[in-house]
Amino acid sequence: MQIWPGKSYPLGAAYDGAGTNFALFSEIGTRVELCLFDAAGNQQLVDLPERTGFVWHGYLPGIGPGQRYGYRVHGPWAPEQGQRCNPAKLVLDPYAKAIEGHPRWDSAVYPYNVGGDDLALSDSDSAPFMPRCVVTNPFFDWSDDRPPRTPWHGTIVYEVHVKGFTERHPDIPPEQRGKYAGLGSPAAIEYLRGLGVTAVELLPVHQFLHSQHLQEKKLRNYWGYDSIGYFAPHNEYSSRGQRGEQVQEFKQMVKDLHRAEIEVFLDVVYNHTCEGNHMGPMLSFKGIDNPAYYRLKADEPRYYMDYTGTGNSLNMRNPYVLQLLMDSLRYWIQEMHVDGFRFDLAAALARGLHEVDRLSAFFDLIQQDPIVSRVKLIAEPWDVGEGGYQVGNFPPEWSEWNGKYRDTVRDYWRGQDSKLGEFAYRFTGSSDLYAQSARRPHASINFITAHDGFTLRDLVSYNDKHNEANGEENRDGTTDNRSWNCGAEGDTQDPAVIKLRGQQQRNFLTTLLLSQGVPMIVAGDEMGRTQGGNNNAYCQDNEISWHDWQHVDQSLLDFARALIRLRREHPIFRRRGWFQGRELHGTDVKDLVWFTPEAKEMSEEDWQAGFAKSLGVFLHGEAIKRTGEHGERLKDDNFYVIFNAHHEALPFTLPPQQFGGRWTRVLDTASDAPPELRTRGQAAAADGQIKVQARSMVVLKSPLSEE
C-alpha cells in the first residue's frame, strides 16, 4: 500500500475528501505501525514514514470514513524506568474521533505476563481483543444552529445521564431509548422545556470502558468516569452504529437541544484514564509514551502518581498532554458545538509538581485561548491528594461546584447545630469565597445532591447507605449516618413520614432555587427518583439508576416546575452582582436585611448562636432596578423569605412597615401546593405575624411601589 509523508498536524486521523492523514505523538517510540482492519478483522500493517519532532505521520490516499485502525508502537521496554512500549499490543489513537467496540478482557490486553509482576514482557497479540478506532466524516449540516448563550445568572443546570434519563421513557421511540437521539427527541425536549432548565450537563460521554473487575461481577461502568477517548462520543449511546454514526447522532442531539434554547455541557475527565496503575491493561497512552502521558513517581518511575483514586494521573507538565486536552476542548466546541464543560477532580489538573497551583499551565492555556475561554467552565474543585480541596481558589473566569453550599444547606435542614452566618453566606451566593477575586455570584454552582451520592428522595429517606448491589459488602460510597428526622428508613406507608419527606424535599429545592448563584438539579430529584438507598450507583446500569417514568411524584414535579418559574420571573433571585447590605439610594432600606423571628435585625450574637434554627431575609426589589441584558428595564417586587428548621412551628413577625406593606404568601413548603406566581396568593395575617410550620419555608411578596 502506497503511503505518502503526510503532515504532522493535525494529530489523529484527518479525512480530506480524497484520503486520510494519520499523525501520532510518541517521543519514546522508535517505530510506529499503522494497523488497518477490514470488516472481518484482517489486519494490514503500514509504517508511518515520517517523524517531525516527536510526531509520526503519513497520508493514505483512498482511505476514508468508516476505516478501522489502530497503532503498534515500537520502543524500549523498561518498566522500572517507566518505559512500557510493546508492539504486540494494539493501541488506540488518543485523537480518535470514533471508536468501535469494547475490549474483551483476555490476558493479551495486558503488557506483562498476567499472573506475575509487571516487569516481564508479554508477546501475546492483543488486536483480536481490542476495539478499533474509526476514521470519521467531519461534514455535518449545522445549518441554522445557534448556541443559546444563556447568561450565567440566568442558567439552571440539569445534571443528566444520557441513558438513564431516556432508557425507560415511554414516549421515546424504543430504538432511541438510552441513546443520544433519545435525549434530543421531542418527548425529552418537551419535558426539559416544561421543567424550565436552561442547560443539560451530561455525565461523561467521552469514550469509556467497562473494567474487567466490574464485568466479572456482572456490573458495568454506568457513570462513565473511565475515559479512553477524549474526542470520541461514547459508542453505546448511538442508535445508528459505531463506525462514525455516533458522531453524527451526537451533533444532531446538540442541534435539537439548541433549537429548544437548551445548552449542552459535558462532564469531562481529563485527570486520569482507564488504564489504571502499573498492573493495568495497555489500551492507548501507556503503550504510546508512558512517561509522557502519565505522572510517574520521581524516585520509582515504575509506579504512578495517583491524585484521583483510580491508579494514575495525567502528566499536566508535558506540552503534548496539554495540547491533547486543549485540542479536545476545542474540538467539542468547534466541531460538536457544546456550550461548556464541568471538569472532574479539577484540582488534579492544577498540580504542577505536587502542590495544587491554580496558575498551572493548563489554566493559563485556557485563560488565553480564544475558543475555550469563551464557553462556560465549571470546576469540581477537589481531588483526593493532599491539599486537594480548593473551593473558592480557581481562576476568576471559572465557576465551581460549591461543596460548602451542599454541606451547609444539608446541615441546616437536618437541624444540626451550626452557625447561621455561613448559611446566610451560602444563600446569598458565597461572597466570602468568591467576591475577593473579582468573581460574581455565578461563580458558585449550588447543589444539594449530585450523581455521586444519594438522590434527593433518598437523602431524606435513609440515614445509611444501601450499596449491597455493588458487590463490595456495602463498604463503598460515603457514609452519612446522620438523622434527617424523617422517621422510618426506606419504603413506608406512614402518612406522617411521607409528609415530612416531601416537605424536606421541597425545603431543599426551594433553598436551592432561591439562592444566589447557579442552581444545579440532579435529573430525577424534581420527581422523587430513588435508588433504594444506593449512594454510589456508578456500576448500576439498570433500574436502580434509570429514571422510573411510571412512578413520578407528580406533586413534587409540579412544585419544582413552579419554583423554577418563580426564579426565572423574578430577577431578585438571580442577581448578576452581590448584595451590598447597605441602604439603597433615595431610601432608608437596605438591599438585604436578615431578621430574627421577632423581626429584629440580626445581631452578631444572633449570628454566632449555633443552636438557632430560624431566621428571615428581606430582599429589596429596588436592588435590581436597572437596564437588563437586552435593554429592558428591570424591576422586581420585595420578597421576605422565612426559614424555620426548628422542630416546632414558630410565629414570625413581619418586617417593619418601611420594608413593605401588603405581604402575600406565594410559597409554603409545609404544603405541596405549587408556588402561586400570577395570583394574589394568601394574604399575610393582619396582626403582622404568621405561623411557620416546623421544618418549613415561607416566601412572602410585597409589590415594589412605583416611583
N, C-alpha and C positions, 0 to 999 in steps of 0.2 A: 504494500500500500504506500502510495506516494504521500509524503508529509513535507510541508514547507516550513521554513523557520518560524513564521508567525510573529506574534508580538508578546511582550511581557506584561502588557496591560490591555484590558482589564484581566484580573485574576479570575479563574473559573473557566467555564465553557461558554463562549460568546458566539452565537449564531448570527451571521450577517446576511442571510438570504442565499448564499452560494456555498457556504461551508462553515466550519466551526473552528475557532481558535481556542486552544487549551493552554492554560497557564497555571503553574503550581509553585508556591513558595516552599523551598527547603534549603536552608543553609547547610545543614549537616549532610544532605544527600550527595551521593557520588554518581548516581544514575537514576533516571525516572522513566518507568514504562507506563504508557497509557494502555489500558485494557479496554477493548471494545467487545461488547457482548451482543449476540443476536437473541431472538426470542427463545431459542432452545437452550441458551446458556453457553453456547460455544464462544470461545474467547480468542481474540486476535490481539497480539501484543505489538505496540509501536513505541520505539524510543522517542521521547521528546528530544529534538535535535539541538536545541539552542538553550543557553543559560545566560541570562542577562542579570548581573548582580547575583541575587540568590533565587531568581525566578526561572524555572524551567518552562519552555514553551514550544508550541508547534501548531501549524494550521493544516487541517484536513479538508480538502475540497469535497463537496458532495455529502458531508456528514451534517445532518440536520435534526430538527426537533423529534424527540422520541428515542434517539440513540441512547442506549445504556452504556455506562462506562464506569471506570474506577482507576486506581493507580497502584503501582508497586514501586516502593522507594528503596533503592539500594544505599547502603551506608554502614557505618560502624554499629556493631552490637556490643555494647559495654555497659550493661545496666548499672554497675557500680559507679560509673561516671555519668549516669543519666542518659546514655545513648542507647536507643532501642530500635534501630532500623531493622526490618525483617521483610525482605522481598517476597517471602512465602505468603505474606498476608496482604490481601486486597484491602486498600484503604479508601475511604470516601473523600471526595473533594470538599474541603471546607467551604468552598464557594458554590457548591451545587445548588441550583435553583429548584430542583425537584429530586426526590428520592423515591425509588420503587421498592416496596417490600420492607422486611424487618430481619434482623439477624436470627438465625437458628442457632441455639446455644450448644454447638458442638465444641469440643476442646480445641479444635483448629482455630477458632477465633481468638484464642489467647496466644501471645507471642512466645511464651515459655511452655515447657512441658508440664501440663496440669498434673498435680499430684506431688510435684517437687516445689523448689523455690522458684523465684522469678529470674534466676541467672542463666539457666540452661535454655538455649535457643530451640524453638520448635520449628521444624521444617514442613509441617503439615500445611497444605494449601487451604486457605480459608475461603477462597472465592465461592465454592458451592454453597456456603452457608451465610454469605453476606448479601445485604441489599445492594442495589445498583443506583448510581447517580444517573440522571436523565438530562439530556440536552433539551432546553425548552424554547418555545417560540415567544419572543419578547413582545409581539404585537398584540394589542387589545384595543377595542373601540371604547375609549373612555367618553367620547362624545361630549355630553353636557355635564360631566361630573364636576361638582363644585364642593370643596370642603366646607362644612358648616361654619367653621371658625367661631364657635360659641365662645364668648369672653369667659375668662376663668371664673369671675364672680357669679356667672350665670350657669355654671357647669354643675350637673348632678351625675355622678359616676355610678354605673351599674356593673359590678364585677360578676362576670358570667362565664360559664363553661359552654363552649360550642355544642358539645354532645349532650351534656347534662340538661341543658335548657330545652333542647329540641327532641330528644330521643323518644319521649312519651307524649308529645303534644298531639292531641287528636286531630287538629285542623291542619297539620303539616303533612304533605303527601308522604306516604311510608318510605319511598326511596330517598327522601331528603332529610329524614329524621337522623339526628346525630351528625349532620353534615353542615358545611358552610352554606349550602343552598337553603338549608332549613332555617338558619339564623337570618338569612336575607329574604325569607319567604313573606308573603303578605300577612299570614297569621302571626308570625313572630313580630314583625314590624308594627302591626296593629296593637299588639299587647304593649310593646315598648313605648309607643307614642301615647297610648291611653294611660300608662303609668306616669309618664312625664319626664323620664330620664333623658339626658342630653348626650350621653356617651356610654358606649359599652367598653369595658376593659376586659379583654379576652384572656382567660388563663392560657398558659403557653401554647402557641401554635407553631413555633419553630419545630422542625422535625425532631422527635424524641423517640426513645425506645422503651420497651418493657424489659426490665432487667431479668437476668436468669433466676435470681433468688425469688422474685415475685412470681414468675411463671411456674417455678417448681411448687409454689404454694397455690397455684391456680388463681393468682391475682394479677392485676395489671396496673401500670403506671397511669392512673386516671388524671391527676393534676397536670402532668407533663413537664415537671421540673427536672428533666434529664436530657438536655439538648444535645444533638449531634449535627444539626444542620442549621446554621444561622441565617440562611437565605431561603430555605425550603419550607413552604407551608406543610404542616403535618399531613401525611398522605391518607390516614384513616378517616379524616373528615371530608374526603372528597367523594361525591356521589357519581362522578363521571369517569374516574380512572386515576391511575397513579403515574402515567407517563407524561406528566406536564399538565394534565387536566386539572389537577389540584390548584395550580397557579391561576388558571382562567376562572375557576369557580370562586376562589378567594377574592379575586378582583371584582367579580360580579356581585358578591356579597357586600363588599365595601361600597360599590356604586349604588346598590339598592338602599343601604343604610344612609348614605349621604343624601339621597333623594328625599329621605324622610327626616332630614336635618338631625341625624344622629351621628356623632363622631365615633371613630374606632381607635381605641388604644390597645397596645399589645403589652402583655406581661412578658418581659424578656429576661433570659437567664444567661448573662454574659460572664458570670463569675466562675462557672465550672462547667465541665462536660460530663457525659455519662460514661467516660472511660475509666472512672474510679482511680484507685491508687496503683501501686506497683504490682498488685495482684489482679488488676482489672483486665478487661479484654483490649484488643487492639482493633479499633474501628476506623480511626481517622488521624487526629492530631498526634497521637502517641507514636504512630509509625512514620509520620511525615517529618517531624522535627520535635522530638520530645522536650529537649532543653529550651527550645524557643517558645513553645506554646504554653508550657506549664511552669509554675513556681516550684522549684526543687529546693530541698534543704541544702544550704550552702556547704555544710560540713559533711553531709551524706546525700549526694545527689541521686542516689538510688531511690530515695524516698521523696514524697511530695509534701509541700506545704498545704495545709487544709484549713482555710478560713471559713469554709461553708458547711462542714459536716458531711461532705459527700465523697471525700477521698482526694480531691485535687482542687486547685485554684488556677485560673488562667493567669499568665505572666503579663501583667499590665506594663511591665518595664520594656517589653520588646516592641520595636516600632511596627513590625509586621502583625503582631497581635492587635495593637491599637488600630492599625489600618483595617484589619478584618472586622473589628467591631464598628468602626466608623463607616466602612463600606456597606456593612449590613444595615445599619440605621438609615443611611441614605437610600439604599435600595428599597426598603419598606416604605419610605416616604415618597420617593420619586416614582417608583415603578408600581407599588402596591397601594399608594395613596392613603396610608394610615395617618392619623392625626396626632399621635402621641405615644409615649412609652412609659411603663412602670418598670423600674429596674429592680429585679430581685436581689436581695442582700447587697445593696449598692455600696455599703461600706467596704466590701471586699474589693470593689473596683477602684477605691480611693487609696489603697495601700501602696506606698512607694517601696520601701524596703520591708518594714514590719509595721510601723505605725500607720494609723489612718491619717491621711493628709488630704484635706478637701481640695487643695490646689494641685492634685496629682495630674499627670499628663492626660489622662482620659478626660477629666473635666475641663482642662484647658482646651483640649481639642474641640469639645462640644461647644464651649463658650465662643470660639472664634469661627465655628463652621456656619456658613450662611444658610445651610439647609436644615441641619439638625437643631440648631439653636432656636429655630423659629416655631417648632412644634411644642406641644405640652410635654414636660419632662417631670416624672414623679419618681422619687427615690424611696425604696424601703431602706430606711437609714440605719441599718444594723447588719452585722454578720455574727458569726459565733466565735471570732477571735478576740483576743484581749483588746480592750478599748474600742470594741466594735459598735457600741450603742451611741449613735451620732445624731439623734433627733435634734433638729434646730441648727445643725452645723453644715448644711450643704450650701452650695453657691446661691447667690441671690435669685437667679432666674429659675431655680428649681422649686417644685412643691414636694412635700414629704408626707408619707403615711405617718400620722401623728399618733404614735403608740401611747404617749402620755394622755392624749384625749381619751382613747379607749379605756385605759386603766382608771382614770379619774371618774369618768361618767359611770362606769360599771360600779365602782366603789360607792359612788353617791347613791345610786338607786338600789344598791344592795343594803344600804343603811349602815355601812361601815363608818366608824368614826374617822373623819378626815377633815382637812382644812377646806373651808368653803371658798377661801381665796383662790385656790387652784381650780376649783370647779368654775368659778367666775371667769378666770383666765381662759379656760378651755371653751366655755360657751361663747365668749366674745372674740374668738379667733386665735388665742395663744400669742398675744403680743409679747409676752415675756420670752418666748422662744424665737420670734421672727422679726419683731419691729426694729431691733438694734442693728440688723444687717440690711436695712432699707427694703425689707420684704413686706408684702401686703398680706391681708388675711388669707388669700387663696394659696399661700404657701402651706397652709395646714389642710391636708386631706384628712377629714374627720371620719372616723368609723367606729362602730361598736363591735362588729364581727367581721371576719374575713374568711377566705376559703380554708385557712389553716386554723381550725378551732370549731367550737360549737356553732351551729346555726343560731339565729336569734331565738327561735322557738325552743331549741334545746338548752340555750343559755338560761332560760327561766324555768326549765323543767327538770334539770339534772344538777345535782351537786357534784357528781363524779362522772368521769368518762366511762364509756362502754365501747371499747375498741376491740372486743374479743374476735370479731370477724377478720381482723388484720393478721391474725396468726402469730402474735407476739405476746400472748398471755396478758394482754391489756397493759403492757409496760410502756408502750409507745404513746406519743402525744403528751401534751401538757396536763398537769393535774390541777384541778380547780379546788375542790374540797371546801368550798365556801358557800354558806347558806344564802339562798335567794328568797327565803321566806315565802315560798310559793307552795308549800305543802308537799304531798307525796311526789316521788320521782316518777318519770315516765308517763305511761298511759294511766288515766284516771277518769272516773265518772263523777267525781266530787264537784258539784257546781261552784263551790267557793274557791277551790283550787283553780278550776278552769277560768273563772272570772279574774282572779288575781294574775294568772299567767298572761291573759290577754291584756290586762291593764299595764303590766310591766313591759310587754312588747310595745304598746302604744307610748309609754313613757320614753323608751329608748328611741323610737322612731321620731317622736316629737322633738326631743332634745337634739337629736342629730340634725334634723331638717330645719330647725330654727336657729342653730348655731352659726356664727360667722365662720367663714372658711368654705371648703368644698366638701359636701357630703358624699360618702361612698356607701352604697347599699349593696349587700351581697344578694345576688339573684335568689329569689325564693323567700327571703326574710319578710317581704311585704305580704306574703300569702301563707305564712306559717309552715314553711318547709321544715321537716325534721329528718335527721339522720339517725334517729333512735339512740341518741347519746354518743355517737361516734364523733370524736373531735379531731380525728386525724384520718380522714377518708381518702387519703392520697392514692390508695390502691384499690378503692371500691368503685370499679367501673360497672355499676349495676344499680338496682333500685334503691340502694342505700343513699346514693348520691344524686341520681337523676330526679328531676322535678316530677312530682306526682300531681298532674293536672286534674285528676279526678277528685282530689280531696283538698281543694283550696279553701282556706279560711276567708270567705268572701267578705265578712265584715271588716277584717283586718286589711284586706286588699282595698276595699272602698275607703277606709280611713287613710291608708297610705297615699292613695291617689289624690284625695282631697288635701292632704297635708302638703304634698308636693305642689299642688296648685296654689296653696296658701303662700308657700315660699316664693314661687315664681311670680305671683301677682303683687307681692309686697317687697319692694327692694330694701326695706329696712332690715330684712333677714339675710341679705346677700350684698352687703356693702363692699365697695371697692377699697375703701380705706378704713383706718382704725377709728373706733370711738375715742374721743378725747377726754371725756369725763369732766368737761367744763361747760360753762354757760354759753348758749348759742347767742349769736349777735342779735341784739334787739329783744332778748328775752331774759328772764331771770331763772330759766330752767336749763339744766344740763342736758347734753345729748343722751346721757345714760346715767341712771341712778339705781343703786341697789338698796333695797329696803328690807327691814325685819318684818315679821308678820304683823307687827303693830304699826307699820308704815313709818317707822323711824329710819332715817338714812343709816346704813350700816357703819358702825364704828370699827376701829382697829381691834377692839376687844371682841366684837362680834365676829370679825373675820377669823380670828385665832381660835374660836371655840370649836374644838374638834368634835364635840357631841352634837352640834347644831345640824339640823337636817332640813330646815325650811327657810326660804327667802323668796323675794320677788325682785324683778328687774324692770325698770321703766325704759322704754326705747322711744326716743323722740323722732317723730316723722319728719320734722324740720331738718334733721341731721342729714338727710339725703336729698333735700330740695335743691336740685342743681340741674345742669344740662346733661342728658344721658348720652349713651354711646352714639346714637344716631340723630342727635339734635333735639330729641323730645324733652319736654320739661318734666322732671321727676318730682314727685312729692309722695308722701305716704301718711297714713294715719299714725297716731300714737298707739303703742302697744304696752301692755303690762303682762309679763309672763311670771307665773307663780309656780314654784317648785315646792312640793311637800313630800319628802322622803320619810317623814315620821310615820310610826306605826299606828297613829291615831289621826282622825280628822282634826283640823285646826281652823279657827276663824282667822281670816286675813282682812285687815283694814285696808281700804283702797287709798292710793296716794292722795295728797292734799289737792285742793281744787285747781291750783295752777298747773297741775300735770294733766288735767283732763276732766271734763265734767260728766259727760254721758258715756258710761262704760257699758259695753255689751260683751257677753261671753260668746266667743266664737269657737272655743275648743275646750273640752274637758276629758282628760284621759280616763276618768272614772267611768265614762260612758263609751260604748263602742260606736256611737253616732259619729259620722264624719264631721270635720270642721265645717261650720256654716260660713260660706265666703260672701255670698251675694245677698244675704238676708240680714235683718237687724240683729239676729241672734237673741239669746236670752238676756234680758236686762239684768244688770247687777242689782244687788239688794239696795233698797232705798236708804237704809241707815249707814251706808258706806262700808259695810262688811259683807264678806261672802264666806261660805264654809267650803273648805277644800278637803276632799276626802283623803284618807291615808294613802300614801304612796301614789300620788297622782299629780298631774299638772293641769293648770287652767291658764288659758290665754284670753285676755280681755283687749278690746279695741275701743279707742275713742277717736272720733273724727278730728283731724287737724283743722283748726279754724283757718278760713281763707283770709289772706291779707287784703 
